[in-house]
Amino acid sequence: MPTESPPSSDASVDTLSRRARWRMYGLAFWPAPIAMESRERWRAALGAGVGVALAAVISHGLFAGQASGIWLLAPLGASAVLVFAVPLSPLAQPWAVLGGNGVSALVGVLCARWVDNPVLAASLAVPLAIVLMLYLRCLHPPGGAMALSAVLGHWADAGVPWAPLLANAALLIAAGVLYNTLTGRAYPQPHRPPASTIDAQGRFTKADMDAALAHYHQLLDVSRDDLETLLEQAELAAYRRKLGALRCEDVMSASPVSVQFGTPLREAWSLLQMHRVKALPVVDRARRMVGIITVADFMRHAGLADADGLGQRLRAFIRASGTLSSDKPEVAGQIMTRTVRVASAHRPLMELVPLFSEDGHHHIPIIDGESRLVGIITQSDLVRALYRAVRVEA
């Protein structure tokens, strides 16, 4: 009896892929969390209340008795959201509030006057207002509502409430400037022409920024200046995150070559040459640090400040005297530097940067919890670790 063959693995994969796409499409309708702390939310809400109250009280006193009866326009409520909740946005700046609402009202009035069909007039008013606001650099989302209000309110016949409109916008802007300034928010946001480079030491230039912005082919609700600052702060945070997690044990050269106090100078010098290092930690039998011997120590004690006859004098210095008593140093402990800067294996790597960059250290021995030598960090180790942490993968 024939049996039905099971679905192929390719079909199962296609089904899962379709489900994943539909799931991602559905999640696009779910709002992302608003990255705003509670204090800032209440600050924005209180500011909007203050701004609308100021505009309402003064405008009501000035225009409530007019024939049109209009003294406060509803789209100004949306303007208040921008001015007080996102004062850094280009859409919330004073010219956007005043120009966007005014230009859009004019477009709505003209559409209502020249187009008899109200449906067609409403359909034309909003897109035309958007185009004009873009060209006049005053794009303001409530402007679309203002254009629609002009059409639906028959402002062309009942009279255009220019005085209330301009007064509402001006009072809201004044409240925004005062309130945002008092609460530590920069408003209006100053416009700074883009420099030739964002930062002489930065990782991206003006051309890089232009290329990134061109990728979106649309207006972003953030000024170029703020975007530059945001990218720089994000890059700095990434550096701190990556470098802050590094410990000395993560980058040190483990089990470094070392010598003991009684190691003959010839043997110590040979180890320096063989392993191509510039310093040898000096340890006791328990591998606890007692000092460090460097190439500079050899040069200083051999009197090699003058380069003439350097090789000959160095060979004479490291050669054992063969006598029981001698004024000449014979072992590593006699020429080592006794005061040694060390670091624990669990110490954050970033704390060592000043030691290398400002204090002139070239190598720092690393010890464990019992002060035993477990590794060494050189300038090369530090530079290599920093490069790996900040490099951008292709």
C-alpha positions in Angstrom: 0.0 0.0 0.0 1.6 3.3 -1.0 2.4 5.8 1.7 2.7 9.5 1.4 6.2 10.7 1.3 7.3 13.2 4.1 7.9 16.8 3.1 11.4 17.6 1.9 13.8 19.4 4.1 13.8 22.3 1.6 10.1 22.7 2.0 10.4 22.8 5.8 13.0 25.5 5.6 10.9 27.6 3.2 7.9 27.3 5.6 10.1 28.4 8.6 11.5 31.2 6.5 8.0 32.5 5.6 6.9 32.3 9.2 10.0 34.2 10.3 9.3 36.9 7.7 5.7 37.2 8.7 6.7 37.4 12.4 9.2 40.2 11.7 6.6 42.0 9.6 4.1 41.7 12.5 6.7 42.9 15.0 7.3 46.0 12.9 3.8 47.3 14.1 4.8 46.8 17.8 6.2 50.0 19.2 9.8 50.0 20.4 10.4 51.2 23.9 11.0 55.0 24.2 14.5 55.6 25.5 13.6 58.4 28.0 14.0 58.3 31.7 11.0 59.0 33.9 12.2 62.4 35.0 12.6 63.5 31.4 9.0 62.3 30.6 7.6 64.4 33.4 9.7 67.4 32.4 8.3 67.2 28.8 4.7 66.8 30.0 5.0 69.7 32.4 6.6 71.9 29.8 3.9 71.2 27.3 1.3 72.1 29.9 3.0 75.3 30.7 3.4 76.2 27.0 -0.2 75.5 26.0 -1.5 77.2 29.1 0.5 80.4 28.3 -0.7 80.4 24.7 -4.3 79.7 25.8 -4.6 82.3 28.5 -3.1 85.2 26.5 -4.8 84.2 23.2 -8.2 83.8 24.9 -7.9 87.3 26.3 -7.0 88.7 22.9 -9.1 86.8 20.4 -12.1 85.2 22.2 -14.4 88.0 21.1 -13.7 87.8 17.4 -16.3 86.9 14.9 -14.6 83.6 13.9 -14.5 82.5 17.6 -11.1 80.9 17.0 -8.5 81.8 19.7 -6.5 78.5 20.0 -5.7 76.2 17.1 -5.6 72.4 17.8 -2.5 71.7 15.7 -0.5 73.8 18.3 -1.0 70.9 20.7 1.1 68.7 18.4 3.6 71.5 18.2 3.9 71.5 22.0 4.8 67.8 21.9 7.8 68.5 19.7 8.9 71.7 21.4 9.0 70.2 24.9 9.5 66.4 24.3 12.1 66.5 21.6 13.6 70.1 21.7 16.7 69.0 19.8 14.8 67.8 16.8 15.0 69.9 13.6 11.2 69.6 13.4 10.8 71.4 16.7 12.9 74.5 16.1 11.3 77.9 16.2 11.3 78.5 12.4 9.7 75.1 11.9 6.9 75.9 14.4 6.2 79.3 13.1 6.9 78.8 9.4 5.5 75.3 9.2 2.2 76.2 10.7 1.9 79.5 8.8 2.8 78.1 5.4 0.6 75.1 5.8 -2.4 77.3 6.8 -1.8 79.4 3.7 -1.8 76.3 1.5 -5.0 75.0 3.1 -6.7 78.3 2.6 -5.7 78.5 -1.1 -6.8 74.9 -1.7 -10.2 75.5 0.0 -10.7 78.7 -2.1 -9.6 77.3 -5.5 -10.9 73.7 -5.3 -14.6 73.3 -4.9 -14.5 69.6 -4.0 -13.6 69.4 -0.3 -12.3 65.8 -0.7 -9.9 66.9 -3.4 -9.0 70.1 -1.6 -8.0 68.1 1.5 -6.1 65.6 -0.6 -4.1 68.4 -2.2 -3.5 70.6 0.9 -1.4 68.2 2.9 1.1 67.1 0.3 1.5 70.6 -1.1 2.1 71.9 2.4 4.8 69.2 2.9 6.6 70.1 -0.3 6.5 73.8 0.5 7.8 73.2 4.1 10.6 71.1 2.8 11.7 73.8 0.4 11.4 76.5 3.0 13.3 74.4 5.6 10.4 74.5 8.1 9.2 70.9 8.0 6.8 70.6 11.0 4.4 67.6 11.3 1.6 69.6 12.9 1.7 71.7 9.7 -0.2 68.9 7.9 -2.9 69.1 10.5 -3.0 72.9 10.1 -3.5 72.6 6.3 -6.3 70.1 6.8 -7.9 72.4 9.5 -7.9 75.2 7.0 -9.8 73.1 4.5 -12.3 71.5 6.9 -12.9 74.7 8.8 -13.7 76.7 5.6 -11.2 79.4 6.5 -11.5 80.8 3.0 -15.1 81.7 3.7 -15.1 82.3 7.5 -11.9 84.4 7.6 -8.4 83.2 8.2 -7.4 83.4 11.9 -4.0 84.7 11.2 -3.6 86.7 14.4 -4.5 83.7 16.7 -2.3 81.4 14.7 0.8 83.6 14.8 0.2 84.5 18.4 -0.2 80.8 19.4 3.0 79.8 17.6 5.0 82.8 19.0 3.8 82.2 22.6 4.6 78.5 22.3 8.1 79.3 21.1 8.7 81.8 23.8 7.5 79.3 26.4 9.7 76.6 24.8 12.8 78.8 24.9 12.3 79.8 28.5 11.3 76.4 29.9 13.9 74.3 28.1 16.6 76.8 29.0 15.6 76.7 32.7 15.5 72.9 32.7 18.9 72.5 31.0 17.8 71.8 27.4 19.4 73.7 24.5 16.5 75.4 22.6 16.7 76.6 19.9 19.4 74.2 18.8 22.2 76.2 17.1 23.0 75.3 13.5 26.7 74.8 12.8 27.9 74.3 9.3 29.6 70.9 8.9 33.4 71.1 9.2 35.7 69.5 6.6 36.2 66.7 9.1 34.2 65.7 12.1 37.3 65.1 14.2 40.9 65.2 13.2 41.5 62.2 15.4 38.1 60.6 14.7 37.4 57.4 12.7 35.0 59.0 10.2 35.0 62.2 8.1 32.4 64.5 6.5 32.5 62.3 3.4 31.8 59.2 5.5 28.8 61.0 7.1 27.4 62.1 3.8 27.7 58.5 2.5 25.9 57.2 5.5 23.1 59.8 5.3 22.7 59.2 1.6 22.1 55.5 2.3 18.7 56.3 3.9 17.3 58.5 1.0 15.1 60.2 3.5 15.0 62.9 6.2 16.1 61.7 9.7 14.5 63.4 12.7 17.9 64.4 14.2 20.2 67.2 13.2 23.5 66.5 11.6 25.4 68.0 14.6 23.5 65.8 17.0 24.1 62.8 14.8 27.8 63.5 14.8 27.9 63.8 18.5 25.8 60.7 19.0 28.2 58.6 16.8 31.2 59.9 18.6 29.7 59.2 22.0 28.6 55.7 20.8 32.1 55.0 19.6 33.6 56.2 22.9 31.2 54.0 24.8 32.2 51.0 22.7 35.9 51.7 23.3 35.2 51.9 27.1 33.1 48.7 27.0 35.7 46.7 25.1 38.8 48.1 26.8 37.2 48.1 30.3 36.6 44.4 30.1 40.2 43.6 29.4 42.4 42.5 32.3 46.2 42.2 32.5 45.9 38.4 32.4 44.1 38.7 29.0 47.0 40.3 27.2 50.1 39.5 29.2 52.9 37.3 27.9 52.6 34.3 30.2 55.5 32.5 31.8 58.1 35.1 30.9 61.8 34.4 30.9 63.3 35.3 34.3 66.5 35.0 36.3 67.4 34.7 39.9 69.6 36.9 42.0 72.6 34.7 41.5 72.3 34.2 37.8 75.7 35.0 36.2 75.7 38.2 34.0 76.8 36.3 30.9 73.8 34.0 31.2 71.4 36.9 31.8 72.8 38.7 28.8 72.5 35.6 26.7 68.8 35.2 27.7 68.1 38.8 26.7 69.7 38.2 23.3 68.2 34.8 22.7 64.6 35.8 23.5 64.9 39.3 22.0 63.6 41.0 25.1 64.8 44.1 26.9 64.1 43.1 30.5 64.3 40.1 32.7 62.3 39.9 36.0 64.5 38.8 38.9 62.7 36.3 41.2 63.5 34.2 44.2 63.0 30.4 44.4 59.2 30.9 45.0 59.1 33.1 41.8 58.3 36.2 43.9 59.6 39.5 42.4 62.8 40.9 43.9 63.9 43.2 41.0 64.3 43.5 37.3 67.3 43.6 35.1 67.2 45.5 31.8 69.5 46.2 28.9 69.9 49.7 30.3 71.2 48.3 33.5 73.9 46.4 31.6 74.8 49.6 29.7 75.0 51.7 32.8 77.1 49.5 34.9 79.5 48.7 32.0 80.0 52.4 31.4 78.8 52.2 27.8 77.6 55.8 27.5 80.4 56.2 24.9 79.8 54.0 21.9 83.5 53.6 21.2 84.6 50.1 22.0 81.1 49.2 23.1 81.3 45.5 22.2 84.6 45.0 23.8 83.7 46.6 27.1 80.4 44.8 27.3 82.2 41.4 26.8 84.6 42.3 29.5 81.8 43.4 31.8 79.8 40.1 31.6 82.9 37.9 31.8 83.3 36.3 35.2 86.4 37.5 37.1 87.2 34.0 38.5 88.2 35.4 41.9 86.5 35.0 45.2 86.3 38.7 45.9 85.9 41.4 43.3 84.5 45.0 43.0 83.1 44.1 39.6 79.5 42.9 39.5 79.2 39.2 38.7 75.5 38.3 39.0 72.2 39.7 38.0 71.2 40.7 41.5 74.1 43.1 41.7 73.0 45.3 38.8 69.2 44.8 38.9 66.8 47.6 39.7 65.2 46.7 43.0 62.2 49.0 42.9 59.9 47.4 40.3 56.4 48.6 39.3 54.2 45.5 39.1 50.5 44.9 38.5 48.1 42.1 39.5 46.7 39.7 36.9 43.2 40.9 37.5 43.9 44.6 37.2 42.1 46.4 34.4 44.4 46.9 31.5 43.3 50.6 31.0 44.9 51.4 34.4 48.3 50.6 32.9 48.1 53.0 30.0 49.3 56.0 32.0 52.3 54.0 33.3 53.4 53.3 29.7 52.4 56.7 28.2 53.4 59.1 30.9 55.7 57.3 33.4 58.0 55.9 30.7 57.7 52.2 31.6 58.5 49.7 28.8 57.5 46.5 30.6 55.5 45.7 33.7 55.7 42.3 35.4 52.3 40.7 36.3 51.9 38.9 39.6 49.2 36.6 41.0 47.5 36.9 44.4 50.6 35.5 46.2 52.9 38.0 44.5 54.4 35.3 42.2 55.4 36.2 38.7 52.9 34.9 36.1 53.5 37.2 33.2 54.8 40.5 31.8 53.2 43.2 29.7 55.3 45.2 27.3 54.4 48.3 25.2 54.0 46.0 22.2 51.5 43.9 24.2 49.5 47.0 25.1 49.4 48.4 21.6 48.4 45.1 20.2 45.5 44.8 22.7 44.3 48.3 22.1 44.3 47.7 18.3 42.4 44.5 18.6 39.8 46.2 20.8 39.1 49.2 18.6 39.6 47.9 15.1 36.6 47.7 12.8 36.0 44.4 11.2 35.6 44.6 7.4 
